[in-house]
Amino acid sequence: MSPIGLEFLGTGTSQGVPVIGCACSVCRSNDPHDQRLRTSALLHAGGKQLLIDAGPDLRQQLLRARVDRLDAVLLTHEHMDHISGIDDLRALNFRMKRPMDLISGPATLDAIRRVYSYAFAKERYPGVPELNLVPIEGRSFSADGIRLDVIHVMHHRMPVLGFRVGGLAYITDAKTIDAEEVERLRGVDTLVLNALRIEEHVSHLNLKEALAMVERIAPKRAFFTHISHLLGRHDDVSRGLPGNVALAYDGLRVDVEA
């Protein structure tokens, strides 16, 4: 397999960082590492560009990353901070002159049909996004020729999809990961995992839990994403992390051993 790369388009939680109206030290920080758009990433593999999640900041993220094409969009789950930017994909429909494949589980695709009902109407208004909904069936799937494995995690009571391709695994919005899924992550070179804040949370791993999960999976290195302002300032938290663990930040690009 050709080299794999990942660009973090956004590393913030559902409110982003800074949070509207908040005057904490993180939200007032001038460090660009503390300015986080909603969680999203761009996966480069086999000459293809795959978007992981399409939240409310998608237009800004794609402009900043100078994205002029996408080969498919992978959706982890149906919460709005992961799907509410899908309408902006219509700009790429116009440019690429074809529908965009949205790949996910049945529940997420059902939510897409509800939220974006105008895109699936029998008589569609000109200019609405052209979306091709592709359900994931089984433990692996192909996205425009790129083979990925599905990692099932739980976001409190909501199933969420993680993705593994080669030596990279990307997981967000996890609270628990069953032993069987942990085994399917063995040998991964680079693990991306959510780490929301210091205190425990009902539906997200906190920092202590995320570090324990990294130790359990034992990747060569790990990057934390889906970060709240309640985790603390980037530099302060980074100083306390193990040598193979780092906080991701918006715009970070990493290359992965295939």
C-alpha positions, 0 to 999 in steps of 0.5 A, spaced: 500 500 500 502 507 498 503 511 504 497 513 508 497 520 511 492 524 515 490 531 516 486 534 522 481 539 519 478 540 526 480 537 533 474 540 537 468 538 541 461 539 539 462 546 541 468 548 538 474 552 542 473 557 544 466 556 546 461 562 545 461 566 551 466 563 555 472 567 558 476 561 561 484 561 560 483 556 554 478 560 550 482 566 551 488 563 549 492 566 543 495 559 542 493 557 535 493 550 538 487 552 542 483 554 537 479 548 535 474 547 529 469 541 530 472 534 529 473 532 522 479 529 518 482 528 511 485 521 509 490 520 504 491 513 501 492 510 495 492 517 491 485 518 494 482 523 499 477 521 503 473 525 508 472 523 515 465 527 518 462 533 515 460 538 521 458 545 521 465 548 520 466 544 513 466 549 509 472 553 513 476 547 513 476 545 506 478 552 504 483 552 509 486 545 506 485 547 499 481 541 498 478 541 490 476 534 490 473 528 495 473 521 493 468 519 498 466 521 505 466 517 511 461 518 517 462 516 524 455 517 526 449 522 526 450 527 531 450 534 528 457 536 529 459 530 525 454 531 519 451 538 519 456 541 514 454 536 508 450 541 504 457 544 503 459 538 499 455 541 493 460 545 491 464 539 490 458 536 486 459 542 481 466 541 480 467 534 480 460 533 476 458 527 480 454 525 486 458 524 492 458 517 496 457 518 503 459 511 507 456 509 514 452 505 517 444 504 516 442 509 522 447 514 520 444 514 513 437 514 515 439 521 519 442 524 513 435 522 509 431 526 514 436 532 515 437 533 508 430 531 505 430 536 500 436 532 497 432 526 496 426 529 494 422 526 488 422 533 485 429 537 487 430 544 487 436 546 482 443 546 486 441 541 492 447 537 494 447 530 490 449 525 495 449 517 494 448 513 500 452 507 501 451 503 507 457 499 510 455 491 510 460 487 514 467 488 518 470 492 512 468 496 506 471 499 500 471 507 499 473 508 491 478 502 491 481 503 498 479 498 503 478 500 510 476 495 516 470 498 521 471 498 528 465 498 533 465 503 539 460 505 543 458 513 545 454 512 551 448 508 548 450 510 541 454 505 536 459 509 533 464 507 527 471 507 527 476 506 521 482 502 520 486 503 514 493 499 514 497 502 520 492 508 521 486 507 526 481 513 527 476 513 533 472 519 535 466 519 540 468 513 544 466 511 551 467 504 551 471 499 546 469 492 547 475 487 547 474 484 540 474 491 537 481 492 541 484 486 538 482 488 531 486 494 533 493 490 535 499 492 531 496 499 529 502 504 528 498 510 529 492 511 533 487 517 533 482 517 539 478 522 543 480 525 549 474 530 551 476 533 558 479 531 565 473 529 569 469 523 567 463 524 562 458 519 560 459 518 553 466 520 552 473 518 554 476 523 559 484 524 559 485 518 564 481 513 560 484 515 553 491 514 556 489 507 559 486 505 552 492 507 548 496 503 553 491 497 552 492 497 544 499 499 544 500 503 538 507 506 536 504 513 537 497 516 539 494 522 537 488 525 541 482 529 538 475 531 540 478 536 545 474 540 549 476 547 553 475 543 559 481 539 558 486 545 559 491 548 554 495 545 549 502 546 552 500 545 559 496 538 557 502 536 552 507 536 558 504 531 562 503 526 556 507 520 555 512 520 549 508 516 544 502 520 545 500 527 543 494 532 542 492 533 535 491 540 533 487 543 527 492 543 521 496 537 523 498 532 518 501 526 520 504 520 515 503 513 517 507 507 516 503 503 511 
